[in-house]
Amino acid sequence: MRVSDKHSKITQAAVKVFAQKGFFNARISDIAKEAKVADGTIYLYFNNKYDILISLFEDEIGKIILQVKLLLEKEEDPC
């Protein structure tokens, strides 16, 4: 499995676990189980669950910024 695949599996699993249990009740082991990876594998990609959460925010904000840039490029007169 490629590095980006595992990273993606972990972040997708984290979203699901955070939604089900809440961020503070979620454990790394819950995320690992959902992602079907060993607990230690998560620490190869993230320092802790706060790091996972920040990564999720950065990914989503990045998508929003890209969409806004694409929309602005289409505008002929932004005023």
Biopython code that builds the backbone (N, CA, C, O; Angstrom):
import numpy as np
from Bio.PDB.StructureBuilder import StructureBuilder

atoms = [
    (1, "MET", "N", (0.853, -1.186, 0.000)),
    (1, "MET", "CA", (0.000, 0.000, 0.000)),
    (1, "MET", "C", (0.888, 1.236, 0.000)),
    (1, "MET", "O", (1.875, 1.302, 0.733)),
    (2, "ARG", "N", (0.533, 2.210, -0.825)),
    (2, "ARG", "CA", (1.311, 3.437, -0.920)),
    (2, "ARG", "C", (1.120, 4.304, 0.324)),
    (2, "ARG", "O", (0.125, 4.196, 1.041)),
    (3, "VAL", "N", (2.107, 5.163, 0.550)),
    (3, "VAL", "CA", (2.075, 6.069, 1.706)),
    (3, "VAL", "C", (0.823, 6.924, 1.687)),
    (3, "VAL", "O", (0.154, 7.062, 2.710)),
    (4, "SER", "N", (0.495, 7.502, 0.536)),
    (4, "SER", "CA", (-0.667, 8.381, 0.460)),
    (4, "SER", "C", (-1.964, 7.614, 0.701)),
    (4, "SER", "O", (-2.929, 8.173, 1.223)),
    (5, "ASP", "N", (-1.990, 6.325, 0.319)),
    (5, "ASP", "CA", (-3.172, 5.504, 0.570)),
    (5, "ASP", "C", (-3.393, 5.308, 2.065)),
    (5, "ASP", "O", (-4.517, 5.432, 2.551)),
    (6, "LYS", "N", (-2.326, 5.004, 2.790)),
    (6, "LYS", "CA", (-2.456, 4.816, 4.243)),
    (6, "LYS", "C", (-2.841, 6.124, 4.922)),
    (6, "LYS", "O", (-3.695, 6.151, 5.809)),
    (7, "HIS", "N", (-2.205, 7.197, 4.496)),
    (7, "HIS", "CA", (-2.532, 8.514, 5.065)),
    (7, "HIS", "C", (-4.013, 8.806, 4.849)),
    (7, "HIS", "O", (-4.704, 9.246, 5.768)),
    (8, "SER", "N", (-4.489, 8.564, 3.657)),
    (8, "SER", "CA", (-5.892, 8.801, 3.325)),
    (8, "SER", "C", (-6.818, 7.889, 4.130)),
    (8, "SER", "O", (-7.851, 8.340, 4.624)),
    (9, "LYS", "N", (-6.462, 6.624, 4.265)),
    (9, "LYS", "CA", (-7.277, 5.693, 5.058)),
    (9, "LYS", "C", (-7.376, 6.158, 6.505)),
    (9, "LYS", "O", (-8.437, 6.075, 7.123)),
    (10, "ILE", "N", (-6.271, 6.642, 7.033)),
    (10, "ILE", "CA", (-6.251, 7.099, 8.428)),
    (10, "ILE", "C", (-7.118, 8.345, 8.589)),
    (10, "ILE", "O", (-7.897, 8.437, 9.538)),
    (11, "THR", "N", (-6.991, 9.299, 7.677)),
    (11, "THR", "CA", (-7.789, 10.523, 7.819)),
    (11, "THR", "C", (-9.277, 10.237, 7.624)),
    (11, "THR", "O", (-10.110, 10.800, 8.334)),
    (12, "GLN", "N", (-9.617, 9.376, 6.679)),
    (12, "GLN", "CA", (-11.021, 9.026, 6.486)),
    (12, "GLN", "C", (-11.573, 8.306, 7.714)),
    (12, "GLN", "O", (-12.706, 8.551, 8.129)),
    (13, "ALA", "N", (-10.774, 7.424, 8.287)),
    (13, "ALA", "CA", (-11.196, 6.718, 9.494)),
    (13, "ALA", "C", (-11.363, 7.697, 10.652)),
    (13, "ALA", "O", (-12.297, 7.576, 11.445)),
    (14, "ALA", "N", (-10.463, 8.657, 10.746)),
    (14, "ALA", "CA", (-10.543, 9.652, 11.825)),
    (14, "ALA", "C", (-11.828, 10.459, 11.729)),
    (14, "ALA", "O", (-12.486, 10.708, 12.739)),
    (15, "VAL", "N", (-12.184, 10.865, 10.529)),
    (15, "VAL", "CA", (-13.427, 11.615, 10.347)),
    (15, "VAL", "C", (-14.606, 10.793, 10.866)),
    (15, "VAL", "O", (-15.465, 11.306, 11.583)),
    (16, "LYS", "N", (-14.637, 9.527, 10.499)),
    (16, "LYS", "CA", (-15.737, 8.658, 10.918)),
    (16, "LYS", "C", (-15.758, 8.481, 12.439)),
    (16, "LYS", "O", (-16.810, 8.588, 13.069)),
    (17, "VAL", "N", (-14.588, 8.208, 13.020)),
    (17, "VAL", "CA", (-14.508, 7.993, 14.472)),
    (17, "VAL", "C", (-14.831, 9.279, 15.224)),
    (17, "VAL", "O", (-15.552, 9.245, 16.221)),
    (18, "PHE", "N", (-14.307, 10.414, 14.760)),
    (18, "PHE", "CA", (-14.607, 11.692, 15.417)),
    (18, "PHE", "C", (-16.107, 11.969, 15.367)),
    (18, "PHE", "O", (-16.680, 12.463, 16.338)),
    (19, "ALA", "N", (-16.739, 11.654, 14.245)),
    (19, "ALA", "CA", (-18.179, 11.888, 14.105)),
    (19, "ALA", "C", (-18.984, 10.978, 15.029)),
    (19, "ALA", "O", (-19.996, 11.400, 15.589)),
    (20, "GLN", "N", (-18.544, 9.748, 15.187)),
    (20, "GLN", "CA", (-19.282, 8.787, 16.013)),
    (20, "GLN", "C", (-19.062, 9.006, 17.509)),
    (20, "GLN", "O", (-20.010, 8.970, 18.293)),
    (21, "LYS", "N", (-17.816, 9.232, 17.897)),
    (21, "LYS", "CA", (-17.477, 9.275, 19.322)),
    (21, "LYS", "C", (-17.213, 10.674, 19.856)),
    (21, "LYS", "O", (-17.178, 10.892, 21.068)),
    (22, "GLY", "N", (-17.030, 11.614, 18.947)),
    (22, "GLY", "CA", (-16.590, 12.939, 19.371)),
    (22, "GLY", "C", (-15.073, 12.945, 19.460)),
    (22, "GLY", "O", (-14.451, 11.916, 19.726)),
    (23, "PHE", "N", (-14.489, 14.105, 19.236)),
    (23, "PHE", "CA", (-13.029, 14.196, 19.214)),
    (23, "PHE", "C", (-12.406, 13.751, 20.531)),
    (23, "PHE", "O", (-11.457, 12.968, 20.530)),
    (24, "PHE", "N", (-12.922, 14.236, 21.643)),
    (24, "PHE", "CA", (-12.281, 13.960, 22.926)),
    (24, "PHE", "C", (-12.452, 12.517, 23.392)),
    (24, "PHE", "O", (-11.632, 12.018, 24.163)),
    (25, "ASN", "N", (-13.497, 11.846, 22.938)),
    (25, "ASN", "CA", (-13.692, 10.442, 23.310)),
    (25, "ASN", "C", (-13.025, 9.474, 22.338)),
    (25, "ASN", "O", (-12.884, 8.290, 22.642)),
    (26, "ALA", "N", (-12.619, 9.961, 21.189)),
    (26, "ALA", "CA", (-11.960, 9.117, 20.193)),
    (26, "ALA", "C", (-10.542, 8.802, 20.661)),
    (26, "ALA", "O", (-9.864, 9.641, 21.256)),
    (27, "ARG", "N", (-10.114, 7.582, 20.380)),
    (27, "ARG", "CA", (-8.751, 7.166, 20.719)),
    (27, "ARG", "C", (-8.013, 6.790, 19.435)),
    (27, "ARG", "O", (-8.623, 6.424, 18.431)),
    (28, "ILE", "N", (-6.715, 6.888, 19.493)),
    (28, "ILE", "CA", (-5.896, 6.483, 18.351)),
    (28, "ILE", "C", (-6.209, 5.038, 17.977)),
    (28, "ILE", "O", (-6.265, 4.700, 16.795)),
    (29, "SER", "N", (-6.411, 4.193, 18.967)),
    (29, "SER", "CA", (-6.716, 2.785, 18.690)),
    (29, "SER", "C", (-8.046, 2.634, 17.947)),
    (29, "SER", "O", (-8.193, 1.731, 17.123)),
    (30, "ASP", "N", (-9.005, 3.501, 18.230)),
    (30, "ASP", "CA", (-10.290, 3.483, 17.503)),
    (30, "ASP", "C", (-10.070, 3.827, 16.027)),
    (30, "ASP", "O", (-10.633, 3.198, 15.131)),
    (31, "ILE", "N", (-9.244, 4.831, 15.809)),
    (31, "ILE", "CA", (-8.958, 5.256, 14.438)),
    (31, "ILE", "C", (-8.195, 4.166, 13.696)),
    (31, "ILE", "O", (-8.485, 3.873, 12.535)),
    (32, "ALA", "N", (-7.222, 3.570, 14.371)),
    (32, "ALA", "CA", (-6.441, 2.493, 13.755)),
    (32, "ALA", "C", (-7.328, 1.311, 13.387)),
    (32, "ALA", "O", (-7.195, 0.731, 12.310)),
    (33, "LYS", "N", (-8.224, 0.968, 14.284)),
    (33, "LYS", "CA", (-9.133, -0.158, 14.015)),
    (33, "LYS", "C", (-10.018, 0.142, 12.813)),
    (33, "LYS", "O", (-10.208, -0.717, 11.951)),
    (34, "GLU", "N", (-10.554, 1.338, 12.749)),
    (34, "GLU", "CA", (-11.419, 1.737, 11.633)),
    (34, "GLU", "C", (-10.639, 1.761, 10.318)),
    (34, "GLU", "O", (-11.173, 1.396, 9.271)),
    (35, "ALA", "N", (-9.373, 2.191, 10.372)),
    (35, "ALA", "CA", (-8.535, 2.278, 9.175)),
    (35, "ALA", "C", (-7.914, 0.927, 8.808)),
    (35, "ALA", "O", (-7.326, 0.770, 7.738)),
    (36, "LYS", "N", (-8.057, -0.037, 9.711)),
    (36, "LYS", "CA", (-7.466, -1.369, 9.520)),
    (36, "LYS", "C", (-5.945, -1.293, 9.390)),
    (36, "LYS", "O", (-5.338, -1.900, 8.508)),
    (37, "VAL", "N", (-5.354, -0.519, 10.313)),
    (37, "VAL", "CA", (-3.899, -0.433, 10.410)),
    (37, "VAL", "C", (-3.521, -0.609, 11.882)),
    (37, "VAL", "O", (-4.366, -0.490, 12.769)),
    (38, "ALA", "N", (-2.254, -0.892, 12.125)),
    (38, "ALA", "CA", (-1.769, -1.007, 13.505)),
    (38, "ALA", "C", (-1.729, 0.383, 14.146)),
    (38, "ALA", "O", (-1.541, 1.393, 13.467)),
    (39, "ASP", "N", (-1.908, 0.408, 15.463)),
    (39, "ASP", "CA", (-1.863, 1.695, 16.177)),
    (39, "ASP", "C", (-0.585, 2.464, 15.852)),
    (39, "ASP", "O", (-0.621, 3.670, 15.606)),
    (40, "GLY", "N", (0.537, 1.761, 15.851)),
    (40, "GLY", "CA", (1.829, 2.395, 15.599)),
    (40, "GLY", "C", (1.933, 3.011, 14.215)),
    (40, "GLY", "O", (2.682, 3.968, 14.016)),
    (41, "THR", "N", (1.195, 2.476, 13.266)),
    (41, "THR", "CA", (1.223, 3.014, 11.903)),
    (41, "THR", "C", (0.741, 4.457, 11.883)),
    (41, "THR", "O", (1.251, 5.282, 11.124)),
    (42, "ILE", "N", (-0.225, 4.750, 12.704)),
    (42, "ILE", "CA", (-0.748, 6.122, 12.751)),
    (42, "ILE", "C", (0.353, 7.094, 13.143)),
    (42, "ILE", "O", (0.421, 8.211, 12.628)),
    (43, "TYR", "N", (1.216, 6.662, 14.059)),
    (43, "TYR", "CA", (2.292, 7.546, 14.520)),
    (43, "TYR", "C", (3.393, 7.733, 13.479)),
    (43, "TYR", "O", (4.263, 8.585, 13.657)),
    (44, "LEU", "N", (3.371, 6.964, 12.409)),
    (44, "LEU", "CA", (4.303, 7.201, 11.304)),
    (44, "LEU", "C", (3.863, 8.420, 10.491)),
    (44, "LEU", "O", (4.673, 9.047, 9.808)),
    (45, "TYR", "N", (2.579, 8.745, 10.574)),
    (45, "TYR", "CA", (2.004, 9.837, 9.785)),
    (45, "TYR", "C", (1.609, 11.045, 10.626)),
    (45, "TYR", "O", (1.620, 12.173, 10.133)),
    (46, "PHE", "N", (1.264, 10.823, 11.878)),
    (46, "PHE", "CA", (0.765, 11.883, 12.749)),
    (46, "PHE", "C", (1.378, 11.756, 14.138)),
    (46, "PHE", "O", (1.698, 10.651, 14.576)),
    (47, "ASN", "N", (1.542, 12.879, 14.831)),
    (47, "ASN", "CA", (2.085, 12.861, 16.186)),
    (47, "ASN", "C", (1.051, 12.399, 17.216)),
    (47, "ASN", "O", (1.381, 11.712, 18.182)),
    (48, "ASN", "N", (-0.204, 12.789, 16.990)),
    (48, "ASN", "CA", (-1.283, 12.472, 17.935)),
    (48, "ASN", "C", (-2.614, 12.794, 17.251)),
    (48, "ASN", "O", (-2.636, 13.176, 16.081)),
    (49, "LYS", "N", (-3.714, 12.642, 17.977)),
    (49, "LYS", "CA", (-5.008, 12.882, 17.328)),
    (49, "LYS", "C", (-5.243, 14.363, 17.049)),
    (49, "LYS", "O", (-6.013, 14.700, 16.150)),
    (50, "TYR", "N", (-4.599, 15.249, 17.797)),
    (50, "TYR", "CA", (-4.698, 16.681, 17.499)),
    (50, "TYR", "C", (-4.051, 16.976, 16.147)),
    (50, "TYR", "O", (-4.550, 17.795, 15.375)),
    (51, "ASP", "N", (-2.955, 16.313, 15.873)),
    (51, "ASP", "CA", (-2.269, 16.467, 14.592)),
    (51, "ASP", "C", (-3.158, 15.981, 13.442)),
    (51, "ASP", "O", (-3.173, 16.581, 12.368)),
    (52, "ILE", "N", (-3.890, 14.901, 13.673)),
    (52, "ILE", "CA", (-4.833, 14.404, 12.662)),
    (52, "ILE", "C", (-5.907, 15.449, 12.413)),
    (52, "ILE", "O", (-6.232, 15.740, 11.261)),
    (53, "LEU", "N", (-6.459, 16.015, 13.471)),
    (53, "LEU", "CA", (-7.514, 17.019, 13.344)),
    (53, "LEU", "C", (-7.016, 18.246, 12.572)),
    (53, "LEU", "O", (-7.711, 18.753, 11.692)),
    (54, "ILE", "N", (-5.834, 18.710, 12.900)),
    (54, "ILE", "CA", (-5.262, 19.868, 12.197)),
    (54, "ILE", "C", (-5.067, 19.537, 10.724)),
    (54, "ILE", "O", (-5.337, 20.369, 9.857)),
    (55, "SER", "N", (-4.604, 18.337, 10.441)),
    (55, "SER", "CA", (-4.418, 17.901, 9.055)),
    (55, "SER", "C", (-5.745, 17.909, 8.292)),
    (55, "SER", "O", (-5.802, 18.317, 7.132)),
    (56, "LEU", "N", (-6.802, 17.457, 8.951)),
    (56, "LEU", "CA", (-8.131, 17.463, 8.324)),
    (56, "LEU", "C", (-8.576, 18.888, 8.013)),
    (56, "LEU", "O", (-9.094, 19.160, 6.930)),
    (57, "PHE", "N", (-8.374, 19.791, 8.962)),
    (57, "PHE", "CA", (-8.736, 21.194, 8.735)),
    (57, "PHE", "C", (-7.932, 21.777, 7.575)),
    (57, "PHE", "O", (-8.487, 22.452, 6.709)),
    (58, "GLU", "N", (-6.629, 21.518, 7.560)),
    (58, "GLU", "CA", (-5.778, 22.049, 6.494)),
    (58, "GLU", "C", (-6.208, 21.527, 5.125)),
    (58, "GLU", "O", (-6.241, 22.280, 4.152)),
    (59, "ASP", "N", (-6.535, 20.246, 5.052)),
    (59, "ASP", "CA", (-6.989, 19.663, 3.784)),
    (59, "ASP", "C", (-8.270, 20.323, 3.302)),
    (59, "ASP", "O", (-8.388, 20.679, 2.129)),
    (60, "GLU", "N", (-9.224, 20.484, 4.199)),
    (60, "GLU", "CA", (-10.520, 21.061, 3.815)),
    (60, "GLU", "C", (-10.391, 22.542, 3.466)),
    (60, "GLU", "O", (-10.999, 23.004, 2.501)),
    (61, "ILE", "N", (-9.613, 23.283, 4.236)),
    (61, "ILE", "CA", (-9.392, 24.704, 3.938)),
    (61, "ILE", "C", (-8.681, 24.841, 2.588)),
    (61, "ILE", "O", (-8.989, 25.741, 1.807)),
    (62, "GLY", "N", (-7.731, 23.943, 2.321)),
    (62, "GLY", "CA", (-7.034, 23.953, 1.034)),
    (62, "GLY", "C", (-7.991, 23.759, -0.129)),
    (62, "GLY", "O", (-7.850, 24.410, -1.164)),
    (63, "LYS", "N", (-8.962, 22.871, 0.031)),
    (63, "LYS", "CA", (-9.969, 22.640, -1.013)),
    (63, "LYS", "C", (-10.825, 23.889, -1.230)),
    (63, "LYS", "O", (-11.131, 24.247, -2.368)),
    (64, "ILE", "N", (-11.203, 24.539, -0.152)),
    (64, "ILE", "CA", (-12.016, 25.752, -0.242)),
    (64, "ILE", "C", (-11.230, 26.861, -0.948)),
    (64, "ILE", "O", (-11.765, 27.550, -1.817)),
    (65, "ILE", "N", (-9.968, 27.029, -0.573)),
    (65, "ILE", "CA", (-9.134, 28.063, -1.197)),
    (65, "ILE", "C", (-8.987, 27.802, -2.690)),
    (65, "ILE", "O", (-9.060, 28.733, -3.492)),
    (66, "LEU", "N", (-8.783, 26.561, -3.066)),
    (66, "LEU", "CA", (-8.664, 26.212, -4.485)),
    (66, "LEU", "C", (-9.949, 26.547, -5.242)),
    (66, "LEU", "O", (-9.894, 27.093, -6.344)),
    (67, "GLN", "N", (-11.094, 26.226, -4.662)),
    (67, "GLN", "CA", (-12.372, 26.533, -5.303)),
    (67, "GLN", "C", (-12.556, 28.038, -5.477)),
    (67, "GLN", "O", (-13.021, 28.494, -6.522)),
    (68, "VAL", "N", (-12.196, 28.795, -4.470)),
    (68, "VAL", "CA", (-12.322, 30.253, -4.549)),
    (68, "VAL", "C", (-11.395, 30.803, -5.635)),
    (68, "VAL", "O", (-11.793, 31.675, -6.407)),
    (69, "LYS", "N", (-10.157, 30.294, -5.695)),
    (69, "LYS", "CA", (-9.225, 30.749, -6.730)),
    (69, "LYS", "C", (-9.776, 30.462, -8.120)),
    (69, "LYS", "O", (-9.699, 31.312, -9.007)),
    (70, "LEU", "N", (-10.328, 29.273, -8.312)),
    (70, "LEU", "CA", (-10.884, 28.918, -9.618)),
    (70, "LEU", "C", (-12.060, 29.820, -9.984)),
    (70, "LEU", "O", (-12.198, 30.227, -11.137)),
    (71, "LEU", "N", (-12.900, 30.128, -9.012)),
    (71, "LEU", "CA", (-14.026, 31.021, -9.265)),
    (71, "LEU", "C", (-13.557, 32.437, -9.592)),
    (71, "LEU", "O", (-14.111, 33.094, -10.474)),
    (72, "LEU", "N", (-12.537, 32.897, -8.880)),
    (72, "LEU", "CA", (-12.012, 34.242, -9.130)),
    (72, "LEU", "C", (-11.352, 34.344, -10.504)),
    (72, "LEU", "O", (-11.424, 35.387, -11.154)),
    (73, "GLU", "N", (-10.713, 33.267, -10.942)),
    (73, "GLU", "CA", (-10.094, 33.269, -12.266)),
    (73, "GLU", "C", (-11.122, 33.424, -13.371)),
    (73, "GLU", "O", (-10.818, 33.975, -14.429)),
    (74, "LYS", "N", (-12.330, 32.947, -13.139)),
    (74, "LYS", "CA", (-13.397, 33.026, -14.129)),
    (74, "LYS", "C", (-14.039, 34.408, -14.193)),
    (74, "LYS", "O", (-14.669, 34.762, -15.190)),
    (75, "GLU", "N", (-13.878, 35.182, -13.127)),
    (75, "GLU", "CA", (-14.482, 36.515, -13.064)),
    (75, "GLU", "C", (-13.736, 37.488, -13.978)),
    (75, "GLU", "O", (-12.509, 37.576, -13.946)),
    (76, "GLU", "N", (-14.488, 38.200, -14.776)),
    (76, "GLU", "CA", (-13.888, 39.189, -15.652)),
    (76, "GLU", "C", (-13.713, 40.521, -14.931)),
    (76, "GLU", "O", (-12.722, 41.223, -15.137)),
    (77, "ASP", "N", (-14.681, 40.861, -14.087)),
    (77, "ASP", "CA", (-14.629, 42.135, -13.372)),
    (77, "ASP", "C", (-14.962, 41.854, -11.899)),
    (77, "ASP", "O", (-16.136, 41.804, -11.532)),
    (78, "PRO", "N", (-13.935, 41.670, -11.054)),
    (78, "PRO", "CA", (-14.191, 41.318, -9.660)),
    (78, "PRO", "C", (-14.783, 42.438, -8.800)),
    (78, "PRO", "O", (-15.083, 42.215, -7.627)),
    (79, "CYS", "N", (-14.952, 43.615, -9.353)),
    (79, "CYS", "CA", (-15.507, 44.735, -8.573)),
    (79, "CYS", "C", (-16.983, 44.729, -8.505)),
    (79, "CYS", "O", (-17.576, 45.610, -7.883)),
]
sb = StructureBuilder()
sb.init_structure("model")
sb.init_model(0)
sb.init_chain("A")
sb.init_seg("    ")
for serial, (resi, resn, name, xyz) in enumerate(atoms, 1):
    if name == "N":
        sb.init_residue(resn, " ", resi, " ")
    sb.init_atom(name, np.array(xyz, "f"), 0.0, 1.0, " ", f" {name:<3s}", serial, name[0])
structure = sb.get_structure()
